[in-house]
Amino acid sequence: MAKLLDKLKQNVLIGIDSVSIKSSTLLEVNKLKKYIAILEEEKENCIENLGDSVYNMYSSNKLNTDVIMNKCADIEEIDEKIKNKRKEIENILKEQEEMLSTIHNKKQDYDYDNIDENMKYTRNDDIDKTLHLNKDEGREKYDKR
């Protein structure tokens, strides 16, 4: 009985750990996704601003490549930030999988290492006896016909 309670306790603790890991990962990933959305909006504004600037320069016949290059560099910088945040999300998800795998491996270790060998064989013997009895009962019923 104590082993059953220990196993139940272990399973509950593993479940709590799993939920904790998944929820903290979800929070981190959602924060990063929100930040990425802000960066993408900022990038769209920069691109729109670049287009307006280029058109205005073209209209006035005063094309300034330094201004264009600076605005393009700003857009590239935002792209790099977005790329880094997406990489952070990938790393967080990999880390989550590793932590969950570790927890589930501990569960398997616990389940197999702490089983009472006598209990395992007794259970198998009981199953065999039940199957044997059922087979004999069926034969007796068949013979009585």
Residue pairs with C-beta under 8 A, 6 or more apart in sequence:
3 114
3 115
3 116
3 119
6 114
7 110
7 111
7 114
10 107
10 110
11 107
14 103
14 104
14 106
14 107
17 103
18 100
18 103
21 96
21 99
21 100
21 103
22 96
22 100
25 92
25 93
25 95
25 96
28 92
29 89
29 92
29 93
32 85
32 88
32 89
32 92
33 89
35 85
36 82
36 85
36 86
39 78
39 81
39 82
39 85
40 82
42 78
43 75
43 78
43 79
43 82
46 71
46 74
46 75
46 78
47 75
49 71
50 68
50 71
50 72
50 75
53 67
53 68
53 71
54 63
54 68
57 63
57 64
57 67
57 68
